[in-house]
Amino acid sequence: MSVEGLGRDLLGEVKVECLDELLRALRELDANSGPSLGFPPLDRLLDVFQNPPPTRQQQHYQTQWSVQQEGPAPPPKEKPLPVIEIADAAACSGKTQLLYQIILLSLLPVEHKDEPINGKGNAVVLLDLSGRFSVLRLHHLMHNHISSICSRSSLTLPEQEISSLISDSFTHLHIFHPQSSSSLLSTLAALPSFLLSSPSTHFSANRPLGLLAINDLSAFLWQDRLDADEGTGLPASNHAEKANNSLFLERYHNLISSLRHVQHLFSCPIVATNWGLAPVSSVAGHAALRPHLPSLWNNFCTTKVVVVKDRVSKFGPDLSAEEAKREGAQRWEAVEKSGFSGWINWWGNEGWREEVREGIRELKGGGGFSFRVTEDGIMVHDEGD
């Protein structure tokens, strides 16, 4: 074989990769990257879906393979990036409060003056589809989070320095307010060029995009259905046809393609809040909320969480007005102390791998968690502690 032919053969064995693929592979190998969200209850659930423990049968096959094979084990398959849906079946069930907590943990720095702040030091993109996200509430929660850390450690920060720390974190929160599905798609299409532009456009050039958050994923649902029905001449009462309307499905196909492109480019988790049209039911003894979005979204979503407000017992039917008045203060105290609970959504679990089901069952409390929402912040009672 000539030198030229040998060189051509060797060159053909060289694997060519784009720079973004190489950087993404290096990021996946980074053992110090830490949890995806910094919120332990959700991180544990994510870990089960991303890194499920092997079943006994799989362990047996792995043992047999290692005995029979002399070479190294084949490389693991590429894992899908996390896409989390936090949904409820009733208003004021705590899903937005969880989103505040996840965003503030992503924005705040890892440490300040060598003291841990328990943040991630990332940039965050928020798509507020309903316009109900409160920046003032997020600012208040950030302030109380830092103050709470100062009270538990040797870190002493004057009020002016706390405000400066919060202001610096807020410069890395990029909020967009799309007014329709078309506007949402345009925003997602322009997002990469905005984030990768020169530092003069924004202040997050030196921070990774750590979170793409969507507030109220179904905000445009009814308008999209109406537009699709008017475009095809379907009657409003034909619900079965509406669910399979090609124009309606096309919008969600384009949405998921855009989200997947942004996520692939920046290797960031996606967290979306959503609401349900049906009450929380039970599947095999586990909490389940039937989805109303097309299966395109349900297949794209890797982890689904249901949150509900804990019930407080009502006054008995035989209670007189005088007795109810006397118990009013105690009942109001019980209402204030009541909290919220979160579980994995088991609807559609037949599509899960068996090791995922086993991993969730092995978590303490089945991966469930409870939390209280107060004026000062969110107090989480983690079943995994």
C-alpha positions in Angstrom: 0.0 0.0 0.0 1.3 3.4 -0.9 1.9 6.1 1.6 -0.9 8.1 0.1 -3.4 5.2 0.4 -2.4 4.5 3.9 -2.9 8.2 4.9 -6.3 8.2 3.2 -7.3 5.1 5.2 -6.1 6.5 8.5 -7.9 9.8 7.8 -11.1 7.9 7.1 -11.0 6.4 10.6 -11.0 9.9 12.2 -14.3 10.8 13.7 -15.5 14.3 12.9 -17.6 16.2 15.5 -18.9 19.7 15.8 -17.5 21.9 18.6 -20.9 22.0 20.3 -21.1 18.2 20.4 -17.6 18.0 21.9 -18.4 20.6 24.6 -21.6 18.9 25.4 -19.9 15.6 25.8 -17.3 17.2 28.1 -20.0 18.8 30.2 -21.7 15.4 30.6 -18.5 13.9 31.9 -18.0 16.7 34.4 -18.5 14.9 37.8 -18.6 18.2 39.6 -21.6 19.6 37.7 -23.9 18.8 40.7 -27.6 18.2 40.6 -29.7 19.5 37.7 -31.8 22.0 39.7 -30.3 22.2 43.2 -33.8 21.3 44.6 -33.3 17.9 46.4 -36.8 16.4 46.1 -36.9 17.0 42.3 -33.3 16.2 41.8 -33.8 12.7 43.3 -36.8 12.1 41.0 -34.7 13.3 38.0 -31.9 11.0 39.0 -34.2 8.0 38.9 -35.4 8.9 35.4 -31.9 9.9 34.2 -29.8 7.2 36.0 -32.2 4.4 37.0 -30.7 1.7 39.2 -30.4 -1.6 37.2 -32.9 -4.3 37.9 -31.9 -7.7 39.2 -32.2 -9.2 35.8 -30.0 -6.4 34.3 -27.4 -6.9 37.1 -27.3 -10.6 36.2 -26.8 -9.9 32.5 -24.0 -7.4 33.3 -22.3 -10.0 35.5 -22.5 -12.6 32.8 -21.2 -10.2 30.2 -18.2 -9.2 32.3 -17.3 -12.9 32.8 -17.6 -13.8 29.1 -16.0 -10.7 27.6 -12.4 -9.6 27.9 -12.7 -6.1 26.5 -14.3 -3.0 28.1 -18.1 -2.6 28.4 -19.8 -0.7 25.6 -20.3 3.0 26.3 -23.6 4.0 27.8 -26.3 5.5 25.6 -26.7 9.2 25.5 -29.2 10.4 28.1 -32.0 12.8 27.3 -31.8 16.2 28.9 -34.3 16.8 31.7 -37.7 18.2 30.8 -39.9 18.6 34.0 -43.6 19.4 34.1 -45.0 20.6 37.5 -48.8 20.4 37.2 -51.8 20.8 39.5 -55.5 20.2 39.2 -56.7 23.3 41.0 -55.5 26.9 41.3 -53.2 28.0 44.1 -51.7 24.5 44.5 -48.0 25.7 44.8 -46.6 25.0 41.4 -45.5 28.6 40.8 -44.0 28.8 44.2 -41.8 25.8 43.3 -40.8 27.6 40.1 -39.7 30.6 42.1 -37.6 28.4 44.3 -36.0 26.6 41.3 -35.2 29.9 39.6 -33.7 31.6 42.6 -31.4 28.6 43.2 -30.3 28.7 39.6 -29.6 32.5 39.7 -27.9 32.9 43.0 -24.1 32.3 43.2 -22.6 29.1 44.6 -20.8 31.1 47.3 -20.1 34.6 48.5 -17.0 35.5 50.5 -16.1 31.8 50.8 -19.5 31.1 52.4 -22.0 28.8 50.5 -25.1 30.5 49.2 -26.4 27.2 47.7 -27.0 28.7 44.3 -25.9 27.5 40.9 -24.6 30.8 39.5 -26.4 30.3 36.1 -28.3 32.4 33.7 -32.1 31.7 33.4 -34.5 32.3 30.6 -38.2 32.6 31.7 -41.0 32.4 29.2 -44.0 33.9 31.1 -46.9 32.9 28.9 -49.7 34.1 31.3 -48.0 37.3 32.6 -48.6 36.2 36.2 -45.0 35.7 37.2 -44.1 38.1 40.1 -40.6 39.5 40.0 -41.3 41.2 43.3 -42.1 37.8 44.9 -38.9 36.3 43.5 -36.9 39.3 44.8 -38.5 38.8 48.3 -37.7 35.1 48.3 -34.1 35.7 47.3 -33.7 38.2 50.1 -35.0 35.8 52.7 -33.0 33.0 51.3 -29.7 35.0 51.7 -30.8 36.3 55.1 -31.6 32.8 56.3 -28.2 31.5 55.2 -26.5 34.4 57.0 -28.4 33.6 60.2 -27.2 30.0 60.1 -23.5 30.7 59.3 -20.7 33.1 60.1 -21.5 35.2 57.0 -22.6 38.7 57.9 -23.9 40.9 55.1 -25.2 44.5 55.4 -28.5 45.2 53.8 -26.9 47.1 51.0 -24.6 44.2 50.1 -27.6 41.7 50.1 -29.4 44.1 47.7 -26.4 44.3 45.5 -26.1 40.5 45.4 -29.7 40.2 44.4 -29.4 42.9 41.8 -26.4 41.2 40.2 -28.3 37.9 40.1 -31.3 39.5 38.5 -29.2 40.8 35.6 -29.0 37.1 34.5 -32.7 36.5 34.5 -34.1 37.1 31.0 -37.9 37.2 30.9 -39.9 37.1 27.7 -43.7 37.6 27.5 -45.0 35.9 24.3 -48.6 36.8 23.5 -49.5 33.8 21.3 -48.1 30.4 20.1 -46.6 32.2 17.1 -44.9 34.7 19.3 -43.6 31.9 21.5 -42.1 30.2 18.5 -40.5 33.4 17.3 -39.0 34.0 20.7 -37.5 30.5 20.8 -36.1 30.9 17.3 -34.4 34.2 18.3 -33.2 32.9 21.7 -29.8 31.4 20.6 -28.7 34.5 18.7 -29.7 36.7 21.7 -27.8 34.5 24.2 -24.7 34.1 22.0 -24.5 37.7 21.0 -21.8 40.1 22.2 -21.7 40.9 25.9 -23.0 44.4 25.2 -26.5 43.0 24.6 -26.8 41.3 28.0 -24.7 40.5 31.1 -24.8 36.7 31.0 -22.1 36.0 28.5 -19.9 34.5 31.2 -22.6 32.3 32.7 -24.1 29.1 31.3 -27.8 28.9 30.6 -28.8 26.7 33.6 -32.6 26.7 33.2 -35.2 27.4 30.6 -38.4 28.0 32.6 -42.0 28.1 31.1 -44.7 29.6 33.3 -48.2 28.3 32.4 -47.5 26.0 29.5 -51.2 25.8 28.5 -51.8 29.5 28.4 -52.5 29.5 24.6 -54.3 26.1 24.6 -57.8 27.4 24.0 -56.8 30.0 21.5 -54.8 27.4 19.5 -57.8 25.0 19.5 -60.1 27.8 18.4 -57.7 28.8 15.6 -57.4 25.2 14.4 -61.1 24.6 14.5 -61.9 27.7 12.5 -59.2 26.8 10.0 -60.7 23.4 9.3 -64.4 24.3 9.9 -64.8 21.7 12.7 -67.8 22.3 15.1 -66.8 23.4 18.5 -68.4 20.4 20.1 -66.4 17.8 18.2 -63.8 17.2 20.9 -62.5 13.9 19.4 -61.6 15.6 16.1 -60.1 18.6 17.9 -57.6 16.4 19.7 -56.3 15.0 16.3 -56.5 18.3 14.4 -53.4 18.4 12.3 -53.1 22.2 12.6 -53.3 22.0 16.3 -50.7 19.2 16.5 -48.4 21.0 14.1 -48.1 23.9 16.5 -47.0 21.6 19.3 -44.6 19.8 16.9 -43.0 23.1 16.1 -42.9 24.1 19.8 -41.2 20.9 20.8 -38.7 21.1 17.9 -37.8 24.6 19.0 -37.4 23.6 22.6 -35.3 20.6 21.7 -33.0 22.8 19.6 -32.5 25.3 22.4 -32.0 22.6 24.9 -29.5 20.7 22.7 -27.5 23.9 22.1 -27.2 24.9 25.7 -27.6 21.6 27.5 -30.0 23.1 30.0 -33.0 21.5 31.8 -36.5 22.7 31.0 -39.0 23.3 33.8 -42.7 24.0 32.8 -45.7 24.7 35.0 -49.0 23.5 33.8 -52.6 22.9 35.0 -54.9 19.9 34.6 -58.4 19.7 33.3 -59.3 16.6 35.4 -59.0 16.0 39.2 -56.1 14.0 40.5 -56.9 10.3 40.3 -55.1 7.2 41.2 -53.2 4.6 39.1 -52.2 1.5 40.8 -52.3 3.3 44.1 -50.3 6.3 43.0 -51.2 9.9 42.2 -52.1 10.5 38.6 -53.2 13.5 36.6 -54.5 12.9 33.1 -52.7 15.2 30.6 -54.7 17.3 28.2 -51.8 18.3 25.9 -51.0 16.2 22.8 -48.8 13.1 23.2 -46.0 15.0 21.5 -45.4 17.0 24.7 -46.0 14.0 27.0 -43.3 12.0 25.1 -40.9 15.0 25.2 -41.4 15.5 28.9 -39.0 13.2 30.9 -40.4 13.8 34.4 -43.9 14.9 35.5 -44.8 16.0 39.0 -48.2 16.6 40.5 -48.7 19.2 43.3 -51.9 19.5 45.4 -52.9 21.7 48.4 -53.3 19.7 51.6 -57.0 19.5 52.7 -58.2 21.0 55.9 -61.3 19.3 57.4 -64.5 21.4 57.1 -66.9 22.3 59.8 -69.2 19.4 60.7 -72.8 19.6 59.4 -74.1 19.5 63.0 -71.9 22.4 64.2 -73.9 25.5 65.3 -73.0 29.0 64.4 -71.8 29.8 67.9 -69.5 26.7 68.0 -68.2 27.6 64.5 -67.4 31.1 65.7 -65.5 29.8 68.8 -63.5 27.4 66.6 -62.9 30.0 63.9 -59.5 31.0 65.3 -58.3 27.5 65.6 -59.5 26.6 62.1 -57.8 29.6 60.6 -54.6 28.6 62.3 -54.9 25.1 60.8 -55.5 26.6 57.4 -52.3 28.7 57.7 -50.3 25.7 58.8 -51.6 23.5 56.0 -49.2 23.0 53.1 -48.7 21.3 49.8 -47.7 17.9 48.6 -45.9 16.8 45.5 -45.6 13.4 43.9 -44.5 11.9 40.6 -47.3 11.7 38.1 -47.9 8.0 37.4 -50.3 8.6 34.4 -48.7 6.9 31.4 -46.3 4.9 33.5 -46.7 1.9 31.2 -44.2 3.7 28.9 -41.6 3.8 31.7 -38.7 1.3 31.9 -39.1 -1.2 34.7 -35.9 0.0 36.4 -37.6 3.5 36.6 -40.6 2.1 38.4 -38.4 0.1 40.8 -36.3 3.2 41.4 -39.3 5.4 42.3 -40.7 2.7 44.6 -37.4 2.4 46.4 -37.3 6.2 47.2 -38.5 7.1 50.7 -42.1 8.0 50.5 -42.2 7.0 46.8 -40.3 10.2 46.0 -43.0 12.4 47.5 -42.4 15.6 49.3 -44.3 18.3 51.1 -43.8 22.0 51.5 -45.3 25.1 53.1 -45.5 28.5 51.5 -45.2 31.5 53.8 -44.6 35.2 53.2 -41.0 34.7 54.0 -40.3 31.7 51.7 -40.8 28.0 51.0 -40.1 25.4 53.7 -39.6 22.0 52.3 -40.2 18.8 54.2 -38.3 16.3 52.2 -39.3 12.7 52.5 -35.9 11.7 51.4 -34.2 13.3 54.4 
